[in-house]
Amino acid sequence: MDTNRRIFLKQMGLGVAAAYVTPSVFSCSSEQAPTTIREIGLQLYTLREQLAGDPTATLARVAEIGYDHVETFGAEIKDSDASFWGLGVTDLARILNTHGLKTYSGHYDLAEYLTPGNGNEELLKTYLDTAASLNQRYLIAPVPPMLLIDKLTADDYRFMAEQLNKGGELAAKSGLKIGYHNHFWEFRTLEDGRKGLDILIEHTDKDLVVFELDLFWSEKSGTDSTAYFEKYPNRFPLWHIKDMDKNNTGPVTGPEFDSKPVMEITSAITYTEVGTGSIDFKKIMAEAQTAGLRYAFVEQDIITIDPFDSIAKSYAYVTEELITAN
């Protein structure tokens, strides 16, 4: 991974090999239909620094706060063996079990697999084995190839859709589904007048490929998230729930932004704890059934208070305002 890409990923808070609190709001015993909100999960990238220092103690704190499950990030592969923050898969599974934490989903760096002219499946197969070993249900691509990020075309998105379909067929053999997680650039208007996310959804098999809608990024792009649920029902079984700083709500897509370098835009974006910002999560949550929601994850890319206090505040809002409301 080149230096510029590594720096970008760290700044963006992406759950990939370089580094990636979403409370997962849904749990279901059946994959056929969503249930009411029962569990809350956490996208672990929010605690990346704490995990790098002491993953065991960090996961214990996550469980103490009340989270039921976690979404992993940052799997590193060496000699076909995966590790997370210095922990082997067996050790990670043991620690999660000790603290009563489950993991239904993980973010895995599929940049090479999604790059035109590459498409190597071997790393994907290793990731699928890793996800299956953790009893995860979803393997999520958190970003497109970052080396292409400022020059993605409609053809690139169509290629990624083809790769996701192929990956979905492989994933099904391991009892998994493959998915894609958005940021704001998927809502940029491309040369053919379309948006990347629409191309991905329309060119992927609904039985093989799922989408994890990051509500912060869809709203920050100036998009009505619920409109996507209505346009593409049951395609969004996973959500990221993270909130937008009330003092920084301007959209980051449109004619003024779509040709700007991504890093120039992201450097001015700010976040806040869930329930303290500008996003109307109750309105969005009312459309959970239309979306096909099964699991949602709190996430905050950059935190300005104690990280554990932050995820506790987000947890309290979800349990008291979103779960109770349902």
MIFI-915792 format. One line per 8 residues: number of its first residue (from 1); for each residue x negated, y negated, z negated of C-alpha. Coordinates in Angstrom, 3 decimals. Layout:
BEGIN
NUM) X,Y,Z; ... $
REM end
This chain:
BEGIN
1) 0.000,0.000,0.000; -1.532,-3.344,1.011; -2.030,-6.139,-1.504; 0.570,-8.509,-0.062; 3.262,-5.847,-0.152; 2.375,-4.861,-3.706; 2.547,-8.496,-4.872; 5.878,-8.985,-3.096 $
9) 7.417,-5.911,-4.644; 6.360,-6.993,-8.122; 7.802,-10.451,-7.613; 11.075,-9.107,-6.245; 11.609,-6.528,-8.934; 12.010,-3.609,-6.564; 12.173,-0.043,-7.813; 9.562,1.400,-5.523 $
17) 6.101,2.819,-5.815; 4.658,-0.574,-6.637; 7.094,-1.155,-9.481; 11.149,-1.487,-9.374; 18.940,-3.492,-16.400; 21.657,-2.274,-14.692; 24.165,-0.655,-16.891; 25.630,2.197,-15.030 $
25) 29.211,1.790,-15.723; 30.703,4.905,-14.294; 30.427,8.559,-15.003; 32.451,11.213,-13.305; 32.651,14.920,-13.702; 33.760,15.300,-10.107; 32.128,13.921,-6.990; 35.546,13.825,-5.288 $
33) 36.917,10.677,-6.912; 35.809,7.930,-9.282; 36.994,8.000,-12.864; 37.496,5.276,-15.397; 34.434,3.608,-16.869; 32.823,5.831,-19.461; 29.051,5.498,-19.405; 26.582,2.677,-19.099 $
41) 23.247,3.120,-17.385; 20.094,1.054,-17.038; 17.855,0.477,-14.026; 14.518,0.952,-15.699; 12.606,-1.542,-13.557; 13.807,-4.254,-15.924; 11.508,-2.728,-18.561; 8.581,-2.065,-16.228 $
49) 5.974,-3.667,-18.473; 7.224,-1.824,-21.555; 7.288,1.479,-19.669; 3.735,0.936,-18.495; 2.640,0.451,-22.110; 4.645,3.138,-23.934; 7.294,4.943,-21.891; 8.370,7.223,-24.749 $
57) 9.054,4.374,-27.186; 10.710,2.316,-24.441; 13.165,5.058,-23.508; 13.934,5.599,-27.203; 14.879,1.914,-27.513; 17.087,2.118,-24.431; 19.006,4.979,-26.037; 19.206,3.195,-29.402 $
65) 20.837,0.182,-27.762; 23.519,2.525,-26.449; 22.761,3.207,-22.806; 23.881,6.625,-21.613; 21.728,7.071,-18.534; 18.925,5.505,-16.550; 17.977,4.966,-12.935; 14.319,5.722,-12.326 $
73) 11.813,3.867,-10.169; 8.146,3.968,-9.287; 7.494,7.649,-8.690; 3.848,8.180,-7.827; 2.802,11.250,-5.877; -0.556,12.966,-6.233; -1.238,16.388,-4.753; 2.515,16.854,-4.216 $
81) 3.198,16.271,-7.935; 5.219,13.268,-9.103; 4.734,11.137,-12.190; 6.534,8.164,-13.669; 4.541,5.653,-15.761; 1.968,8.346,-16.531; 4.584,10.976,-17.372; 4.981,14.142,-15.369 $
89) 8.492,15.102,-14.292; 8.766,17.806,-16.961; 7.671,15.405,-19.698; 10.046,12.705,-18.499; 12.955,15.155,-18.427; 12.094,16.302,-21.951; 11.946,12.751,-23.307; 15.237,11.799,-21.671 $
97) 16.882,14.902,-23.119; 15.454,14.202,-26.574; 17.138,10.798,-26.598; 20.374,11.906,-24.971; 19.713,10.009,-21.747; 20.750,11.329,-18.349; 19.562,10.207,-14.941; 21.932,10.359,-11.999 $
105) 19.951,8.250,-9.549; 16.427,7.193,-8.692; 14.741,4.673,-6.436; 12.043,6.162,-4.215; 9.761,4.366,-1.773; 10.881,5.474,1.688; 9.076,2.678,3.544; 7.025,5.025,5.714 $
113) 10.000,7.227,6.483; 12.039,4.208,7.578; 9.301,2.630,9.695; 9.726,2.937,13.479; 6.925,5.018,14.914; 6.417,6.845,11.629; 9.368,8.679,10.136; 7.285,11.310,8.342 $
121) 9.559,13.565,6.298; 6.954,15.144,4.023; 6.996,12.443,1.357; 10.791,12.367,1.467; 10.839,16.115,0.816; 8.566,15.642,-2.203; 10.843,12.927,-3.531; 13.889,15.158,-3.023 $
129) 12.185,17.890,-5.028; 11.405,15.366,-7.755; 14.971,14.047,-7.889; 16.368,17.569,-7.981; 14.010,18.480,-10.833; 15.440,15.577,-12.828; 19.017,16.672,-11.994; 19.611,13.420,-10.177 $
137) 22.468,13.185,-7.685; 21.257,10.280,-5.568; 17.923,9.407,-3.994; 17.986,5.709,-3.129; 15.801,3.758,-0.705; 15.390,0.436,-2.520; 14.075,-1.607,0.408; 13.379,-1.439,4.132 $
145) 9.745,-1.296,5.292; 8.316,-4.387,3.636; 5.732,-4.986,6.345; 8.672,-5.703,8.657; 10.668,-7.746,6.206; 10.403,-11.088,8.010; 10.962,-9.631,11.462; 13.630,-6.959,11.074 $
153) 15.744,-6.530,14.205; 19.042,-4.837,14.966; 17.055,-1.986,16.504; 15.088,-1.578,13.274; 18.315,-1.245,11.311; 19.672,1.283,13.812; 16.467,3.310,13.460; 16.763,3.194,9.679 $
161) 20.358,4.389,9.967; 19.221,7.348,12.074; 16.548,8.186,9.523; 19.014,7.945,6.659; 21.313,10.369,8.462; 18.455,12.826,8.905; 17.431,12.290,5.294; 21.011,12.886,4.243 $
169) 20.959,16.292,5.913; 17.764,17.194,4.050; 19.141,15.821,0.782; 22.287,17.942,1.088; 20.132,21.073,1.019; 18.926,20.001,-2.440; 22.404,19.092,-3.645; 21.650,15.374,-3.354 $
177) 22.805,12.397,-1.360; 20.537,9.776,0.092; 21.393,6.099,-0.255; 20.301,2.551,0.494; 20.074,-0.427,-1.872; 20.419,-3.928,-0.469; 18.866,-7.306,-1.167; 19.790,-10.550,0.584 $
185) 18.027,-10.014,3.899; 20.522,-7.350,4.948; 23.059,-10.208,5.102; 20.984,-12.310,7.490; 22.481,-12.823,10.923; 20.379,-10.927,13.481; 19.673,-11.639,17.125; 22.833,-9.806,18.200 $
193) 25.003,-11.820,15.784; 25.421,-8.895,13.388; 24.193,-8.273,9.840; 21.797,-5.508,8.939; 23.978,-3.998,6.247; 26.895,-3.637,8.668; 24.646,-1.852,11.145; 23.416,0.535,8.462 $
201) 26.908,1.354,7.248; 28.482,1.746,10.680; 25.655,3.921,12.023; 25.422,6.310,9.073; 27.542,9.353,8.309; 29.813,8.627,5.354; 29.429,12.228,4.200; 25.630,12.030,4.165 $
209) 24.647,8.452,3.277; 25.820,6.240,0.423; 25.159,2.599,-0.417; 24.202,1.022,-3.712; 25.502,-2.520,-3.607; 23.405,-4.932,-5.603; 26.051,-7.419,-6.639; 23.560,-10.155,-7.427 $
217) 22.095,-10.053,-3.935; 25.398,-9.762,-2.121; 26.802,-12.728,-4.066; 23.537,-14.690,-3.770; 23.676,-14.236,-0.029; 27.009,-16.048,-0.062; 28.962,-12.847,0.569; 32.210,-11.826,-1.123 $
225) 31.262,-8.383,-2.431; 34.877,-7.237,-2.562; 35.271,-7.965,1.143; 32.679,-5.271,1.818; 34.627,-2.790,-0.277; 37.736,-3.529,1.778; 35.848,-3.360,5.066; 34.004,-0.161,4.164 $
233) 36.058,1.651,1.511; 34.434,4.438,-0.478; 30.949,3.681,0.858; 29.643,2.120,-2.383; 29.544,4.738,-5.165; 26.688,2.919,-6.881; 26.385,-0.719,-7.955; 23.706,-2.878,-9.504 $
241) 25.195,-5.308,-11.989; 22.955,-8.286,-12.622; 23.903,-11.892,-13.126; 23.062,-15.187,-11.493; 21.711,-18.257,-13.258; 24.557,-20.815,-13.364; 22.078,-23.559,-12.557; 20.848,-21.837,-9.401 $
249) 23.797,-20.475,-7.431; 23.050,-21.691,-3.914; 23.240,-19.045,-1.182; 20.051,-17.786,0.495; 21.358,-16.731,3.895; 22.666,-18.742,6.836; 21.129,-20.885,9.574; 18.977,-22.805,7.084 $
257) 17.470,-19.652,5.572; 17.571,-16.733,7.983; 14.304,-17.585,9.687; 12.434,-18.512,6.505; 9.835,-16.124,5.057; 11.400,-13.969,2.373; 8.790,-14.806,-0.247; 9.431,-18.515,0.236 $
265) 13.072,-17.914,-0.667; 12.629,-15.463,-3.524; 10.209,-17.670,-5.426; 13.075,-20.065,-6.265; 15.611,-17.429,-7.416; 16.487,-17.077,-11.114; 18.470,-14.539,-13.128; 20.250,-14.222,-16.462 $
273) 21.821,-11.641,-18.763; 25.028,-9.992,-17.533; 28.066,-11.992,-18.619; 26.180,-15.254,-19.130; 25.899,-16.254,-15.489; 28.107,-17.236,-12.573; 29.232,-13.881,-11.140; 32.850,-12.859,-11.773 $
281) 32.273,-9.198,-12.571; 35.860,-8.661,-13.730; 37.137,-9.642,-10.305; 34.642,-7.329,-8.634; 35.281,-4.469,-11.053; 38.977,-4.616,-10.207; 37.998,-3.263,-6.772; 35.976,-0.334,-8.122 $
289) 38.357,2.267,-6.762; 38.303,0.747,-3.288; 34.514,0.786,-3.367; 34.460,4.398,-4.541; 32.353,3.472,-7.559; 30.862,6.265,-9.639; 27.781,4.760,-11.278; 26.730,1.173,-11.927 $
297) 23.485,-0.121,-13.354; 22.625,-3.372,-15.132; 19.520,-4.987,-13.745; 17.625,-8.198,-14.332; 14.553,-8.722,-12.194; 12.971,-11.412,-14.342; 13.758,-11.899,-18.051; 12.958,-15.025,-20.073 $
305) 13.781,-13.649,-23.549; 12.773,-10.491,-25.382; 13.512,-7.695,-22.853; 15.239,-5.454,-25.403; 17.408,-8.350,-26.592; 18.225,-8.986,-22.944; 19.393,-5.475,-22.155; 21.323,-5.396,-25.441 $
313) 23.228,-8.566,-24.446; 24.037,-7.098,-21.052; 25.109,-3.830,-22.666; 27.416,-5.671,-25.082; 29.112,-7.580,-22.262; 29.722,-4.473,-20.184; 31.084,-2.457,-23.098; 33.223,-5.257,-24.568 $
321) 34.427,-6.994,-21.402; 34.274,-4.527,-18.538; 34.801,-1.144,-20.152; 37.382,-2.359,-22.661; 39.157,-4.307,-19.949; 39.624,-1.069,-18.038 $
REM end
